[in-house]
Amino acid sequence: MSRKHPIIAITGSSGAGTSTVKSAFEHIFRRAQINPAIVEGDSFHRFNRAEMRAAMKQAEASDNHRFSHFGPEANLFDELEKQFKAYGETGGGKKRYYLHNDSEAAEQNKRLNTNFKAGEFTPWEDIPRDTDLMFYEGLHGGVVDAKAGVDVAKWVDLLVGVVPIVNLEWIQKIHRDTAERGYSAEAVVDTILRRMYDYVHYITPQFSRSHVNFQRVAVVDTSNPFIARDIPTLDESLVVIRFRDPKNVDFPYFLSMIHDSFMSRPNTIVVPGGKMGFAMEIILTPLIHDLLEKKKKS
């Protein structure tokens, strides 16, 4: 952790909805005129798209049926920790982009005067030295790999978990990957099963290290996520917000600001799903300002 160069990380599984939290942070940054260094979690994958397919085939041929994007074999956990450490100590470091689609490839090719394709990485480049904080969004913002001696979480000043209940997470992933990425439902289910070991060992433990968790809970039947025809809407959900340390949390203020919210435990507030974005902004804004005040004092 660093007072001089704070790091904020959003972490959540594939299909968890981290983009909603990312949007809330973007609103906060714009209003407060904060200049963040943005680091994308996918840029620390070990393989590009073609290489990952080849590595997957090789793993299956070796009878390894749990090789996935969630685990250490397919990611550069050590490089991610080095990046967090470098930014925390110096405000610098390296970043690159993973090009998810043709649109992102065209945008980066125009900026860099290159000819990369979707599924490839751009070259590593220096992070500008004049940023106010680092903002990470991805799968592994709080990951720990004890076997490899990697602890990414210890460098993070504000770790935010985005954790729908697992059936809802699977519904979101199945619908996204079939509608937007062209996969069959059977292929997406195979991916969920293959990732389960790494999900249990590298994804879920992060949410015990996070400072704040936002967990969306559907209030409609999601008991069989593999046949669900649509994704429960925000209005068909509640959001459970858990604070690791509730000592300085102004719960009366949040309850007064968020209509129909209530406390379920001394460290937990529950809000209507439709208020999730608003709740994120009023909860996270003072936490970010506190980091920046400490930065000024340092």
Wavefront OBJ file of the C-alpha trace (Angstrom):
o trace
v 0.000 0.000 0.000
v 1.194 3.511 -0.743
v 0.107 6.898 0.539
v 2.014 8.750 -2.180
v 0.807 6.675 -5.172
v -2.518 5.006 -4.258
v -3.843 1.956 -6.097
v -7.530 1.112 -6.540
v -8.492 -2.309 -7.874
v -11.861 -3.700 -8.917
v -11.851 -7.476 -8.971
v -14.539 -9.858 -10.104
v -15.066 -13.048 -12.062
v -15.839 -13.176 -15.785
v -19.490 -12.182 -16.133
v -19.615 -10.576 -12.691
v -20.469 -7.084 -13.925
v -17.304 -5.176 -13.018
v -18.128 -2.738 -15.839
v -20.907 -1.230 -13.659
v -18.380 -0.444 -10.944
v -15.939 0.837 -13.542
v -18.608 3.258 -14.760
v -19.200 4.508 -11.197
v -15.481 5.164 -10.781
v -15.332 7.000 -14.115
v -18.114 9.339 -12.921
v -16.235 9.987 -9.663
v -12.948 10.630 -11.462
v -14.589 13.044 -13.916
v -16.390 15.057 -11.234
v -13.319 15.281 -8.992
v -10.958 15.908 -11.946
v -8.843 12.893 -11.006
v -6.312 11.697 -13.578
v -5.951 7.897 -13.201
v -3.445 5.489 -14.709
v -5.772 2.790 -16.045
v -4.503 -0.795 -16.085
v -6.628 -3.580 -17.567
v -6.460 -7.014 -15.997
v -6.620 -8.830 -19.343
v -3.296 -7.266 -20.300
v -1.636 -9.583 -17.753
v -2.818 -12.771 -19.431
v 0.152 -14.928 -20.404
v -1.124 -15.790 -23.892
v -2.834 -13.985 -26.745
v -5.993 -15.544 -28.181
v -4.277 -17.891 -30.648
v -1.656 -18.916 -28.104
v -4.344 -19.593 -25.498
v -6.185 -21.928 -27.854
v -2.956 -23.814 -28.521
v -2.135 -23.966 -24.797
v -5.662 -25.222 -24.090
v -5.280 -28.057 -26.609
v -1.903 -28.962 -25.160
v -3.344 -29.010 -21.628
v -6.218 -31.264 -22.700
v -3.788 -33.591 -24.476
v -1.885 -33.820 -21.182
v -5.131 -34.701 -19.373
v -5.231 -31.267 -17.686
v -8.911 -30.314 -17.765
v -8.719 -27.322 -15.434
v -6.405 -25.022 -17.392
v -8.142 -21.624 -17.504
v -7.850 -17.838 -17.617
v -8.489 -17.809 -13.877
v -5.301 -19.577 -12.758
v -1.547 -18.919 -12.621
v -0.692 -21.045 -15.665
v -2.473 -18.597 -17.970
v -1.551 -15.336 -16.229
v 1.455 -13.215 -15.293
v 0.714 -12.895 -11.577
v 4.337 -12.030 -10.814
v 4.344 -9.240 -13.405
v 1.065 -7.884 -12.047
v 2.543 -7.703 -8.560
v 5.671 -5.993 -9.956
v 3.414 -3.431 -11.665
v 1.478 -2.686 -8.471
v 4.706 -2.466 -6.469
v 6.347 -0.174 -9.042
v 3.393 2.196 -9.133
v 3.047 2.273 -5.357
v 6.725 3.121 -4.933
v 7.349 5.411 -7.912
v 4.043 6.270 -9.622
v 5.366 4.571 -12.774
v 5.529 1.160 -14.407
v 4.417 -0.517 -17.627
v 1.068 -1.293 -19.238
v -0.264 -2.759 -22.452
v -3.666 -3.505 -23.976
v -5.354 -6.775 -24.852
v -7.420 -6.156 -27.983
v -10.763 -7.876 -27.411
v -12.329 -7.013 -30.755
v -11.796 -5.268 -34.096
v -12.967 -1.929 -32.727
v -10.342 -1.915 -29.952
v -7.691 -3.061 -32.429
v -8.544 -0.211 -34.814
v -8.411 2.339 -31.978
v -4.996 1.208 -30.744
v -3.578 0.782 -34.276
v -4.522 4.377 -35.002
v -2.860 5.563 -31.786
v 0.306 3.491 -32.236
v 0.480 3.416 -36.059
v 0.557 -0.392 -35.972
v -1.400 -3.299 -37.446
v -2.430 -5.525 -34.553
v -5.458 -7.806 -34.780
v -8.203 -8.640 -32.288
v -6.946 -11.164 -29.753
v -3.410 -9.748 -29.662
v -1.525 -7.524 -27.212
v -0.073 -4.096 -27.880
v 3.579 -3.594 -26.817
v 4.367 -2.643 -23.221
v 4.627 1.114 -22.745
v 5.466 3.427 -19.860
v 2.712 4.656 -17.567
v 2.729 8.493 -17.490
v 4.309 9.872 -14.337
v 1.736 12.608 -13.684
v -1.263 10.459 -12.662
v -3.136 10.842 -9.368
v -3.689 7.118 -8.744
v -3.729 3.752 -10.480
v -7.056 2.128 -11.368
v -7.120 -1.607 -12.138
v -10.135 -3.562 -13.346
v -9.965 -7.308 -13.918
v -9.941 -10.816 -12.529
v -6.982 -10.656 -10.164
v -6.744 -7.316 -8.353
v -6.473 -9.087 -5.003
v -4.943 -12.419 -6.011
v -2.469 -14.355 -3.863
v -0.484 -17.345 -5.129
v 1.304 -18.696 -2.072
v 3.138 -21.402 -4.034
v 4.747 -18.802 -6.281
v 5.274 -16.258 -3.499
v 2.987 -13.722 -5.205
v 0.781 -11.335 -3.198
v -0.896 -8.718 -5.381
v -3.426 -7.740 -2.695
v -0.878 -6.273 -0.285
v -0.112 -3.387 -2.667
v -3.744 -2.297 -3.099
v -5.076 0.680 -1.122
v -8.739 0.154 -2.038
v -9.861 -3.287 -3.207
v -13.471 -3.497 -4.419
v -15.092 -6.877 -5.045
v -17.944 -7.364 -7.514
v -19.605 -10.640 -6.625
v -23.047 -11.654 -7.903
v -24.366 -14.846 -6.342
v -22.910 -17.634 -8.420
v -26.077 -18.665 -10.299
v -26.629 -15.068 -11.371
v -22.974 -14.805 -12.409
v -23.341 -17.881 -14.600
v -26.543 -16.578 -16.191
v -24.791 -13.305 -17.045
v -21.780 -15.121 -18.487
v -23.832 -17.549 -20.583
v -25.942 -14.746 -22.054
v -22.940 -12.473 -22.713
v -20.762 -15.137 -24.335
v -23.549 -16.501 -26.539
v -24.977 -13.116 -27.575
v -21.787 -11.048 -27.892
v -19.002 -13.555 -28.520
v -20.686 -16.194 -30.629
v -20.152 -19.213 -28.354
v -22.704 -21.982 -27.976
v -24.337 -22.434 -24.572
v -22.668 -25.862 -24.312
v -19.216 -24.329 -24.899
v -19.805 -21.708 -22.199
v -20.888 -24.377 -19.698
v -17.738 -26.370 -20.514
v -15.694 -23.240 -19.772
v -17.457 -22.753 -16.418
v -16.695 -26.350 -15.441
v -13.065 -26.155 -16.553
v -12.525 -22.964 -14.549
v -14.035 -24.272 -11.315
v -10.771 -25.298 -9.612
v -9.129 -21.931 -10.326
v -12.363 -20.121 -9.448
v -12.336 -21.676 -5.981
v -8.602 -21.217 -5.371
v -7.784 -17.880 -7.034
v -10.992 -15.880 -7.608
v -13.227 -16.277 -4.548
v -10.477 -15.853 -1.883
v -9.989 -12.289 -3.123
v -13.384 -11.294 -1.729
v -12.199 -11.991 1.807
v -9.382 -9.483 1.249
v -11.482 -6.731 -0.345
v -12.304 -3.533 1.522
v -15.826 -3.370 0.051
v -17.893 -6.035 -1.723
v -20.932 -5.406 -3.905
v -22.933 -8.621 -4.268
v -26.029 -8.645 -6.458
v -28.713 -11.103 -5.387
v -31.640 -11.844 -7.687
v -35.110 -11.958 -6.138
v -36.454 -14.129 -8.951
v -35.854 -17.841 -9.489
v -32.301 -18.520 -10.725
v -32.148 -22.103 -9.451
v -31.207 -23.491 -12.884
v -28.920 -20.918 -14.513
v -28.305 -23.132 -17.526
v -31.848 -22.800 -18.875
v -32.543 -19.171 -17.895
v -33.969 -17.258 -20.847
v -33.001 -13.801 -19.636
v -30.834 -12.029 -17.091
v -32.659 -10.750 -13.988
v -32.812 -6.969 -14.170
v -31.454 -4.613 -11.538
v -35.016 -3.993 -10.370
v -35.343 -7.751 -9.812
v -32.316 -7.703 -7.518
v -30.926 -6.516 -4.215
v -27.313 -5.493 -3.685
v -25.567 -6.612 -0.509
v -22.703 -4.247 0.361
v -20.198 -5.560 2.899
v -17.469 -3.426 4.498
v -14.415 -5.237 5.844
v -13.893 -2.544 8.474
v -17.162 -0.788 9.402
v -15.547 1.361 12.089
v -15.584 4.653 10.176
v -18.493 3.912 7.830
v -21.342 6.432 8.056
v -24.221 3.975 7.845
v -26.921 6.478 8.970
v -25.956 8.771 6.081
v -26.085 5.958 3.526
v -29.459 4.767 4.847
v -30.857 8.287 4.606
v -29.530 8.766 1.073
v -30.541 5.416 -0.431
v -34.300 4.901 -0.356
v -35.471 1.469 0.881
v -31.996 0.463 2.068
v -31.468 -1.369 5.344
v -28.736 -2.976 7.417
v -28.640 -6.767 7.680
v -25.467 -7.008 9.803
v -23.240 -4.495 11.618
v -20.948 -4.333 8.573
v -23.533 -4.807 5.814
v -26.064 -2.596 4.060
v -28.624 -3.851 1.534
v -29.925 -1.594 -1.252
v -32.404 -2.038 -4.127
v -30.717 -3.270 -7.304
v -31.815 -0.213 -9.241
v -29.856 1.950 -6.809
v -26.591 0.034 -7.276
v -24.787 2.647 -9.378
v -25.885 5.481 -7.093
v -24.902 3.508 -3.975
v -21.473 2.802 -5.434
v -20.839 6.463 -6.109
v -21.845 7.771 -2.682
v -19.972 4.962 -0.889
v -16.789 5.030 -2.967
v -16.429 8.807 -3.377
v -15.354 9.513 0.241
v -12.995 6.525 0.175
v -11.252 7.882 -2.914
v -11.056 11.404 -1.511
v -9.541 9.976 1.673
v -6.794 8.294 -0.382
v -6.057 11.541 -2.190
v -5.967 13.531 1.074
v -3.409 11.091 2.440
v -1.468 11.459 -0.817
v -1.335 15.251 -0.366
v -0.194 14.961 3.239
v 2.561 12.535 2.325
l 1 2 3 4 5 6 7 8 9 10 11 12 13 14 15 16 17 18 19 20 21 22 23 24 25 26 27 28 29 30 31 32 33 34 35 36 37 38 39 40 41 42 43 44 45 46 47 48 49 50 51 52 53 54 55 56 57 58 59 60 61 62 63 64 65 66 67 68 69 70 71 72 73 74 75 76 77 78 79 80 81 82 83 84 85 86 87 88 89 90 91 92 93 94 95 96 97 98 99 100 101 102 103 104 105 106 107 108 109 110 111 112 113 114 115 116 117 118 119 120 121 122 123 124 125 126 127 128 129 130 131 132 133 134 135 136 137 138 139 140 141 142 143 144 145 146 147 148 149 150 151 152 153 154 155 156 157 158 159 160 161 162 163 164 165 166 167 168 169 170 171 172 173 174 175 176 177 178 179 180 181 182 183 184 185 186 187 188 189 190 191 192 193 194 195 196 197 198 199 200 201 202 203 204 205 206 207 208 209 210 211 212 213 214 215 216 217 218 219 220 221 222 223 224 225 226 227 228 229 230 231 232 233 234 235 236 237 238 239 240 241 242 243 244 245 246 247 248 249 250 251 252 253 254 255 256 257 258 259 260 261 262 263 264 265 266 267 268 269 270 271 272 273 274 275 276 277 278 279 280 281 282 283 284 285 286 287 288 289 290 291 292 293 294 295 296 297 298
